[in-house]
Amino acid sequence: MADVSSNPNSASDTLTLDGIRDSLIRQENSIVYSLIERARFPLNRQIYLQNNASIPGFSGSLVEFIVRETEAIQAKAGRYENPEENPFFPESLPLPLVLNPHKYPKDLHPSGASINMNKAIWEFYFNKFLPLLVADGDDGNYAATAASDLACLQTLSRRIHCGKYVAEVKFRDAPKEYETPIRSKERDTLMKLLTFEAVEEMVKKRVERKAMVFGQEVTLNNTNEGGKHSIDPSLASRLYSEWVMPLTKEVEVEYLLCRLE
């Protein structure tokens, strides 16, 4: 949530729902662009096979190796000091090496700040969504494909974990409304409080429209002959409907359940 650091999260008293929503809208751009980039390549299933990487001292798939190694480098540079960032392999991260780390505001409740849904994101992305996004096949561009997967994973993770900030600002705005279901662990009640179907429909339509515009083939006469797009626009809407928004709300519920600790 790159914009949240510089805007709504700049200080606790400026954390606002409008600021977070603005950031979420901008994050839609990053997600759509990352999907378009990944769609350049076929599935290249070789990079997802366990123990197929033939890397000394490593057991796992090539995509897992690249994600782990990239996260390790980024951790050294301080990426995961930012509470908006959530690593996929937190157990193997080195300590940051930056001398003067940025002091991020502590807007989140400590008990909820460590919530990490990346296992669920990894599972749905590779096992459910990716086969819908790309064609089966192998073009040998394994490293570039894995790098594109990582970009998709990180943008999706940042967007979904923004639910922590959404939950925090909603709780601050109406603490009495949330306290009773939190204390009684009423997940269904919390989910209902957090669900706004009209807003979700608007988001799905906006994301589909962005995929249509960003992914169209541009010609000099400003036409899109044949209606060709880099990705199916309806798939972007389905991504949000079936995975992004449900997981975001799951993050919100998990965060609220910790909020009074």
C-alpha positions as CSV (number, residue, x, y, z in Angstrom):
1,M,0.0,0.0,0.0
2,A,2.6,2.5,-1.2
3,D,0.4,5.5,-0.9
4,V,-0.8,4.7,2.6
5,S,2.7,5.3,4.0
6,S,2.8,8.8,2.6
7,N,-0.8,9.7,3.1
8,P,-3.3,8.2,5.5
9,N,-0.7,6.4,7.6
10,S,1.6,9.4,8.0
11,A,0.3,9.8,11.5
12,S,-2.3,8.0,13.7
13,D,-4.6,11.0,13.7
14,T,-4.6,11.2,9.9
15,L,-5.6,7.5,9.3
16,T,-8.8,7.9,7.5
17,L,-11.1,5.6,5.5
18,D,-11.1,8.0,2.6
19,G,-7.3,8.0,2.5
20,I,-7.3,4.2,2.5
21,R,-9.9,4.0,-0.2
22,D,-7.8,6.3,-2.4
23,S,-4.8,4.0,-1.9
24,L,-6.9,0.9,-2.7
25,I,-8.1,2.4,-5.9
26,R,-4.5,3.1,-7.0
27,Q,-3.5,-0.4,-6.0
28,E,-6.0,-1.7,-8.5
29,N,-3.7,-0.2,-11.2
30,S,-0.7,-2.1,-9.9
31,I,-2.6,-5.4,-9.7
32,V,-4.0,-5.1,-13.2
33,Y,-0.6,-4.2,-14.7
34,S,1.0,-7.1,-12.9
35,L,-1.6,-9.5,-14.3
36,I,-1.0,-8.1,-17.8
37,E,2.8,-8.6,-17.4
38,R,2.3,-12.2,-16.2
39,A,0.0,-13.0,-19.1
40,R,2.9,-12.4,-21.5
41,F,4.1,-15.8,-20.6
42,P,2.4,-19.3,-20.8
43,L,2.0,-21.3,-17.6
44,N,5.6,-22.6,-17.7
45,R,4.6,-25.3,-15.2
46,Q,8.2,-26.5,-14.8
47,I,8.9,-23.6,-12.3
48,Y,6.2,-24.9,-10.0
49,L,7.4,-28.5,-9.7
50,Q,9.0,-29.4,-6.4
51,N,12.6,-30.4,-6.4
52,N,12.9,-29.5,-10.1
53,A,15.1,-26.5,-9.6
54,S,18.4,-28.5,-9.1
55,I,19.8,-25.8,-6.8
56,P,22.4,-27.1,-4.3
57,G,21.2,-26.9,-0.8
58,F,17.7,-26.0,-1.7
59,S,14.6,-28.2,-1.8
60,G,11.6,-26.7,-3.5
61,S,10.3,-25.2,-6.8
62,L,12.1,-22.6,-8.8
63,V,9.4,-20.0,-8.1
64,E,9.7,-20.6,-4.3
65,F,13.5,-20.2,-4.6
66,I,13.1,-16.9,-6.4
67,V,10.5,-15.6,-3.9
68,R,12.6,-16.6,-0.9
69,E,15.8,-15.1,-2.3
70,T,14.1,-11.9,-3.4
71,E,12.4,-11.5,0.0
72,A,15.8,-12.0,1.7
73,I,17.4,-9.2,-0.3
74,Q,14.5,-6.9,0.2
75,A,14.5,-7.7,3.9
76,K,18.1,-6.6,4.2
77,A,17.1,-3.3,2.6
78,G,14.3,-2.9,5.2
79,R,11.2,-3.7,3.1
80,Y,9.5,-5.6,5.8
81,E,10.1,-3.0,8.5
82,N,7.1,-1.4,6.7
83,P,4.0,-2.7,8.5
84,E,2.1,-2.7,5.1
85,E,4.5,-5.4,3.8
86,N,4.0,-9.1,4.6
87,P,6.5,-11.6,3.5
88,F,5.6,-15.0,2.1
89,F,8.4,-16.7,3.9
90,P,8.9,-14.8,7.2
91,E,10.7,-17.6,8.9
92,S,13.8,-17.2,6.8
93,L,14.3,-13.5,6.6
94,P,17.6,-11.8,7.6
95,L,17.7,-8.7,9.7
96,P,17.7,-5.3,7.9
97,L,21.1,-3.8,7.2
98,V,20.0,-0.2,6.6
99,L,21.7,2.2,8.9
100,N,19.0,4.8,9.3
101,P,15.7,3.0,8.9
102,H,12.5,4.9,8.4
103,K,10.3,5.2,11.4
104,Y,6.9,4.0,10.3
105,P,3.9,5.1,12.3
106,K,2.4,2.5,14.7
107,D,-1.2,2.8,13.5
108,L,-2.1,-0.9,14.0
109,H,-2.8,-2.7,17.2
110,P,0.2,-4.9,18.1
111,S,-1.9,-8.1,18.3
112,G,-3.3,-7.7,14.8
113,A,-0.3,-6.2,13.1
114,S,1.3,-9.7,12.6
115,I,-1.7,-11.2,10.8
116,N,-0.4,-12.8,7.6
117,M,-2.7,-14.3,4.9
118,N,0.0,-15.0,2.4
119,K,-0.4,-18.8,2.6
120,A,-4.0,-18.4,1.4
121,I,-2.9,-16.0,-1.2
122,W,-0.2,-18.3,-2.5
123,E,-2.7,-21.2,-2.7
124,F,-5.4,-19.4,-4.6
125,Y,-3.0,-17.6,-6.9
126,F,-1.1,-20.7,-8.1
127,N,-3.8,-23.4,-7.8
128,K,-7.0,-21.5,-8.8
129,F,-6.3,-18.2,-10.5
130,L,-3.2,-18.6,-12.5
131,P,-4.5,-21.4,-14.7
132,L,-7.4,-19.1,-15.6
133,L,-5.1,-16.2,-16.5
134,V,-2.5,-17.8,-18.8
135,A,-2.5,-20.4,-21.5
136,D,-0.8,-23.8,-20.9
137,G,2.6,-24.1,-22.6
138,D,6.3,-23.7,-22.1
139,D,8.4,-20.9,-23.6
140,G,11.5,-21.4,-21.4
141,N,11.3,-18.0,-19.8
142,Y,11.4,-19.4,-16.4
143,A,13.1,-16.7,-14.4
144,A,11.1,-13.9,-16.0
145,T,7.9,-15.9,-15.4
146,A,8.7,-16.4,-11.7
147,A,9.6,-12.7,-11.3
148,S,6.2,-11.8,-12.8
149,D,4.5,-14.2,-10.4
150,L,6.3,-12.5,-7.5
151,A,5.1,-9.1,-8.7
152,C,1.5,-10.4,-8.7
153,L,1.9,-12.0,-5.3
154,Q,3.3,-8.9,-3.7
155,T,0.6,-6.5,-5.1
156,L,-2.1,-8.9,-4.1
157,S,-0.7,-9.3,-0.6
158,R,-0.4,-5.6,-0.1
159,R,-4.0,-5.0,-1.2
160,I,-5.4,-7.8,0.9
161,H,-3.5,-7.0,4.1
162,C,-4.7,-3.4,3.7
163,G,-7.7,-4.9,5.5
164,K,-5.9,-4.3,8.8
165,Y,-6.0,-0.6,8.2
166,V,-9.6,-0.7,7.1
167,A,-10.6,-2.5,10.2
168,E,-8.6,-0.2,12.4
169,V,-10.2,3.0,11.1
170,K,-13.7,1.4,11.2
171,F,-13.1,0.4,14.8
172,R,-11.9,3.9,15.7
173,D,-15.0,5.5,14.0
174,A,-17.5,3.3,15.9
175,P,-15.9,1.3,18.7
176,K,-19.1,0.6,20.5
177,E,-20.6,-1.0,17.4
178,Y,-17.8,-3.5,17.2
179,E,-16.9,-4.2,20.9
180,T,-19.8,-6.6,21.6
181,P,-19.3,-8.9,18.6
182,I,-15.5,-8.8,19.2
183,R,-15.8,-9.8,22.9
184,S,-18.2,-12.6,22.0
185,K,-16.2,-13.7,19.0
186,E,-19.1,-13.3,16.6
187,R,-17.4,-13.7,13.3
188,D,-20.5,-13.7,11.3
189,T,-21.7,-10.5,12.9
190,L,-18.4,-8.8,12.2
191,M,-18.4,-10.0,8.6
192,K,-21.9,-8.5,8.1
193,L,-20.7,-5.2,9.6
194,L,-17.8,-5.1,7.2
195,T,-19.7,-6.0,4.1
196,F,-21.1,-3.4,1.8
197,E,-22.4,-5.1,-1.3
198,A,-23.0,-1.9,-3.3
199,V,-19.4,-0.9,-2.8
200,E,-18.1,-4.3,-3.7
201,E,-20.1,-4.3,-7.0
202,M,-18.6,-0.9,-7.8
203,V,-15.1,-2.1,-7.2
204,K,-15.6,-5.2,-9.4
205,K,-16.9,-3.0,-12.2
206,R,-14.1,-0.5,-11.9
207,V,-11.4,-3.2,-11.9
208,E,-12.9,-4.9,-15.0
209,R,-13.0,-1.5,-16.7
210,K,-9.3,-0.9,-15.9
211,A,-8.3,-4.3,-17.2
212,M,-10.2,-3.5,-20.4
213,V,-8.5,-0.1,-20.8
214,F,-5.0,-1.0,-19.6
215,G,-4.9,-4.2,-21.6
216,Q,-6.3,-3.0,-24.9
217,E,-4.1,-3.1,-28.1
218,V,-3.4,0.6,-28.9
219,T,-3.2,1.6,-32.6
220,L,-2.3,5.0,-34.2
221,N,-5.9,5.6,-35.2
222,N,-6.9,5.1,-31.5
223,T,-9.0,2.0,-32.2
224,N,-8.9,-1.4,-30.6
225,E,-9.5,-3.6,-33.6
226,G,-11.3,-6.8,-32.8
227,G,-11.7,-5.9,-29.1
228,K,-8.4,-7.6,-28.3
229,H,-7.1,-7.4,-24.7
230,S,-4.0,-8.6,-22.9
231,I,-6.2,-10.3,-20.3
232,D,-9.9,-11.1,-20.1
233,P,-11.3,-8.1,-18.3
234,S,-14.0,-10.2,-16.6
235,L,-11.2,-12.3,-15.0
236,A,-10.0,-9.2,-13.1
237,S,-13.4,-8.7,-11.7
238,R,-13.6,-12.4,-10.8
239,L,-10.2,-12.1,-9.0
240,Y,-11.7,-9.4,-6.8
241,S,-15.0,-11.1,-6.3
242,E,-13.8,-14.6,-5.4
243,W,-10.5,-14.0,-3.7
244,V,-9.3,-10.4,-3.1
245,M,-12.4,-9.0,-1.4
246,P,-13.2,-12.1,0.6
247,L,-9.7,-12.4,1.9
248,T,-9.5,-8.7,2.7
249,K,-12.6,-9.1,4.8
250,E,-11.1,-12.2,6.5
251,V,-8.1,-10.0,7.4
252,E,-10.4,-7.4,8.8
253,V,-12.3,-9.9,11.0
254,E,-9.1,-11.5,12.3
255,Y,-7.7,-8.0,13.1
256,L,-10.9,-7.0,14.9
257,L,-10.9,-10.1,17.0
258,C,-7.4,-9.1,18.3
259,R,-8.3,-5.4,18.6
260,L,-9.3,-5.4,22.3
261,E,-6.4,-7.6,23.5
